[in-house]
Amino acid sequence: MILGASAAASAAETADGMLRKAATSISGSSGLTASFTLDYGSQKVSGTMKAAGRKFALQTSSSSTWYDGKNMWTYNAKNAETTLMNPTAQEVAEANPLSIVNSYSSNFTAAFAKGQAKGSKTIILTPKSKQMGYKSVHVTIPDGAVYPSKLVIVPISGQKVTVTISQVKSGQKLPDSSFVYPKSKYPKVEIVDLR
């Protein structure tokens, strides 16, 4: 009986273990694409994402962001302007919520939420420092999957943001140019350099 209980305990996945697998899959991917929906307040925005390691590119109808691991360009369609910056880790996380999962071990503690929905596990990330700007981040990972299907980001101040991720395809070869601002596509757009 003791051996059986021990085997069951070792087979049970921990919150930390699940997130470690997700982080390794995201950071180690040669390329992944996904669709997402962003809900905050009364606003809902849909878009697509490309990622490879720390690099990413996000596109919605109102804005687009490219991050090459150092520089981040954000194009705002409303005012036809692009900002260029060297973002902080928090600014990267605000632009791409998957980067929260990627760097969770250094910034958060992880624990399973009480009362799990059937077919998935929800993990609550609690920041190690209030300077992170979050009360918590809830990460939902479907059973048998490594990539999150939903992140609920609860900031210390401001509106809760829910990111729903679908149609994840990994193992793709994405060129480095996927994560660099395509200047030729926006020839008349002003670039505001904040570096």
N, C-alpha and C positions, 0 to 999 in steps of 0.2 A: 504493500500500500504506500509506504513512504517513497519507494522508488517511482511508483506511478505518479504520485503527486509532484515529485521533483521534475519528472519528465514533462508533465503538463505545464508546470511553471516556466520551464526553460523554453517551451514551445510558444508560450504566450508572448506576443510582441509588446514591447514597451513603447510608450509615446516617443521617447528619445530615439529608439531604434527605427521607428517608422519615419520620423523626420530626417534621420541620418540617411536613410535609403532615398528619400525624396530629394534631399539636398545633393547627394552624390549623383543621382540621375540627372538633375538639372545642371549642376556645374560640370559634369563629365560628358554631357551630350555634345556631339559634334554639330547638332542642329535640331531644334524642335520648332514646330508651329502649332498654334492653338487659336481658337476663337474665345472671346470673353465678353461678358456683360458686366458693366459697372453700375451699381445702384447707390446713389447718395442723395438723401432727402427725397425730393420729388423728381429728381433727374435720373434718367437711365440712358446709358451710352453703350453701344456695342462696337466691337472692334476685333482686330486680329493682332497676333503677336508672333514674332520670330525671336529665338534665343539660341545662343551657343556659348556655354560657359558663363562668364560675367556680362557678355555683350547681349544687347537686345534691341528690338525695334517694335514700336507699337503704333497702330494706325486706327483712328476713329474718323467719323465724318467731320468732327470739329478741330481735331489736332493730331499731330504725329510726333513721335519721339524716336530718336536714334541715339544709342549709347555704344561707343566703341571700346569701352573699358577705361577710358580717360575723359573724353569729351562727350557732352550731351547736348544735342540740338533738339529744340522743341519748336515745331511750326504751329502757329495759331492761325487757322483759316479765317477767323472773324476779322482780325486786324492785319492779315497778310504780313506777318512778321515772324522771324525766327530768332530765338535766343540761343546763344552758345555759352556753355559754362563747363567748369570742372566741378561736378557735383560732389557733395558730401555723401557719406553712406546713407544718411537719412533721406536725402533728396533722391538718391537712386531707389530706395525702398518706396518712396511716395510715387515715383514714376512707374515702377515695376514691382508689384506686390510679391512676385515669385522670389525676388531677391531677399525678402524677409525669411523665407524658408531656407534659402541658400546660406544665410549667415546666422541662423537661429541660435546655434550653439554658443556663440560668443556674446550674444545680446539678450537671450531669453532663457527662461526655464520652461520646460514642457511637462504637461500632465494631461491625462485623458479627462475630458469633460464628464460630468455625472450624467447618467441617462443618455445612452448612445442610440442613435437611430439605426434601424435594421439596414444592413448592407454597406455600412460605412463606419468610420471612426472619426470623432472630432477631438482634436488636441487643442488645449488652451495654452498659448504662449504668454507668459508674464514677463515683462521687461525687467532686466536686472538693474536698470537705471531709469529714473524719471526723465532724464534728459533725452531718452528715446522718443518721447512725445506720445506714447501709447499707454492706454490702460491695459489693453490685452489685444491679442490677435487669435482668432479661432480658425483653425485649419482643418478642413474636412477631406479625408482621403477615402475613396471607395475601397471596399474589401477586395484584395487581390490586385490593387493598382499601386503605383508608386507616386504618381503625380496628383496633386491636390485637385479637387473638383470645385472647392469653394474656400474663400478666405473672407472672414468678417473682421475688419480692422476697426477697433474702438479707440479713437484718439482721446487724450486727456481733455482737450477742448475741441469743439467742432463736431461735425456730422459723422456718424458711423458710415463706413463704406463697405459694401458687399461686392465681392468679385466672384462671379461664377465662370468657371473655365470648362470648355468643352472641346471636342474634336482635336485632342492632343495627338500629334504625330511626331515621333522621335526618330533619331538615327538618320537625319537628313544632312546632306552636305550643303551648308550655307556659306557663300563667299563672304569675306570680310566687308565687302562693299554693301552688304545688306544692312550693316550697322553704322553706316556713315551717311550723313546728310547728302541727299542727291541734289546738289546745287543747280545742276543743269535743268532739273525738273521745275525749279522755282527761280527763273532768271531775274524776275523783277521784284523778288521779295527781299526786304531789308534784313540783314543779319546783325543782331545786336550782340556784340561780343562782351560777355560779363566775366571773362577769365581774369 
